[in-house]
């Protein structure tokens, strides 16, 4: 199947008992057994598996070209499940420009675990190589990054991880499988905050892991089952419903994103626009190589460099909504230093380039003319 067909039919089956086209919401915690240890079907307890969640997980595996999908209560729960694979003395190398929640987990929640984390600009392959040693067990990549839209070359990093027998995990939240397929490029694990583009309607919190190796899939499923951060049946249904329209939505996000970028790039108050589709973006060629298009996420800063200018702009927006998150049908605006990345210390933010005047936009699927008019009045 091609992608537009996969999001609707991939891994999906009509309900065998009723013929329902969409999987029912199996709102049940447990399942009948005909004899002790002999369940009537393949389900015993919904923390282990639930038919609605199974339908979502099979769809996730299909659209990412994996063998196993797992659905979690949040993207951070999915990330935490991966980290539970490691022990004291192990080392993990992560992108330096990360979602604030991921950085907080790595640097604070796991700080006394004995696991050592390195944060590095993975656009510098030689620097990445210099940090690898016999204790390195995982490389965690986010591409494009949040919020500076840096790109890492997944294929090049995968060559290194294969040679060194290190796991490679890619946070594919910004790109979505419509634009980028990390498993096809050599990654071992794909993570999504399914809250974002996969759900697509700002009405659910969810996470996902997809893998190609069946043994790794079983290991991660055991860790998920044993620790309990699974996605409930109603939320599974909502994400699955969102996936059905993923291709159409992301295509529109991309179209609108390019129009917004063109407007911002020519505005006299704007200093730099961060968007991988721009020819002057330092990693535009990598984006062209590994992405189908360039997405709907855009960041920019002001020529004045003043935090006050970004705050005034955000407070004047009317169509864009000032809120956390991204990837919904509605356009959202965010101040990373004060919102999504506030948990990163100020010196670390400055080190990677998250300035106090930086604004991040999640460009939605409204009429582009209305979005640009809103930006214009807010910048006036």
PyMOL commands that set and color helices and strands:
alter all, ss='L'
color gray80, all
select helices_A, chain A and resi 3-9+51-63+75-83+100-109+125-131+154-164+176-179+214-227+233-244+246-265+284-290+307-316+346-352+368-379
alter helices_A, ss='H'
color red, helices_A
select strands_A, chain A and resi 33-35+38-39+68-72+91-95+116-120+136-142+167-171+189-193+207-211+270-274+297-302+321-322+332-334+359-362
alter strands_A, ss='S'
color yellow, strands_A
deselect
rebuild
show_as cartoon
